[in-house]
Amino acid sequence: MPHYRQTKRSTHFLPAIVPAIGLLYAALLVAQHASGAKYDAQTETKIKGTIEDVRLPSSAKEIVYLLMKTDTDTSVEAYLCPKSFLEDMGVTFAKGDQITLTGSKVKRGDADVILAREIAKGTDTIVLRDDKGNPVWS
């Protein structure tokens, strides 16, 4: 039966791999957080309102989301697209912006959220998903 002995090289491997596994796990959690729900054309709705908060992630690949107050004084959370996609298009959103959002109303836990397909701001319309709800940034 072969006998293996531990070398210094093998003891350096573990401290290097543990953080890498942690980063991978964190990335998977972020992806699940943003994309846990699927776009459903049957629940598509159009909402007019004012942006209350813009949540920009630190990573360009993470999803931007908005908190908005509708014209009926209801708060809505809307998931848009990866931060890098908005940056590539030169699009920005700010608190107080008046927008019209078209998207799919889906459940995320106990809360309703909107997966945005299209956002109109002033005379500009930003398309984030096609008519079937497939992301255009992919």
N, C-alpha and C positions, 0 to 999 in steps of 0.2 A: 504494500500500500504506500503511495507516494506521500511524502511529508513536505508541506509547504511552509515556508517561513515568511514572516512579514518583513518587508523592507521599508526604508524611509520613504521611498516613492509611494508606496501604497497608503501610508498614513497621511500623505499630503493630498491624496485624491479625495478623501471624504470631506474635508473642510471646503474644497472647491465645488463639489457637487451639491451639497446641501443648499447653499444660497441659490444655485441655478434651479433646483427643484422648487424652491420657494417662489422664485420669480415666475416660473411657468405656471404654478398653481394660482398665483395672483392674477396673471393674465387671463387664465381660464375663467376665474370668478368675474372679472370685469366683463369679458365677452358674454357670459351667461347673464349678468346683470342687465346689460343693454339689449341683448337679443333674445331674452328668455321667451318672449311672446312672438307669435307669427302674425304677419299682416293678414287681416281678414277683410276683403272687399265688402262683405255683407254688413260690416259694422262701420263702414266709412261715413264720416260726418264732416261738416264744414262749420268752423267756429271762428267768430270774430272777437277780438279782444286786445288787451294791452299786456305787453311783457312786464312781469314783475321781477323776474330774475333770470339771468343767463348763467348756466353752469358749464363752464369750459374746463375740460379735463386737462391734466398736465401732459398727458401723452397725446400725440397727434392721431393715433389710431383709435382712441376711445371716443365714445359717443357724446355729443353735445346735447344737452336738454334744456328746455325752457319751462319756466313757471309762468303761467299767464292767467289773467283775470278776464273772464268772458264778459260780454255785454250784459249778460244776465247775472253778473256778480258771483259767478262760480269760479273757483280755482281749478286749473287744469295743468297737468304735467305732460309735456310733449317731448318725445325722443326724436331727434333729428337725423344725424349722420355723424360719421367720424369728423373730428375737428379739422383734419387735414383736407377733407373735401371742401368744407366751407372756406378754408384759407386759400385753396387752389382757385376757387371761384371768386375770391375777393369779397365774400359776403360777411357782413357782421350784423349782430343783433345787440340791442341795448335796452335797458330798463326804460319803459315808457313808450317804446315803439308800438304803433298800432299795426296789427297783422290780421290776416285771414288765413287760417290753417285748415288744410284738408288732410284727413288721416283716418286711420283705423283705430277705433276705440277698443282696447283690449284690457284684460285683467292681468295685473302683476301683483300677486299675493292677494290682498283684500282691496287694493286700490285700482281704479280705472286710470289708464294712461293712454295717450294718443301716440301712435307711430306715424309720424308726419310723412305725407306723400308730396305735398306741395304747400309752399308758403308764399302768400302775396304780401308785399310790403311796399306801400306807395304804388308806383307804376310797375314795379318789378315783381316777377313771379319766379320763385326758385323751385325747380322740380328735383325732388330727392328720390322718388320711386316712380316706376312706370305704372300704368293703369292696373296691372296685376299685383302691385305692391312689391315688386322686386327692386332692390336698391340699385340706383344708377351709378353708384360709386364703385361697385364691384367689378 
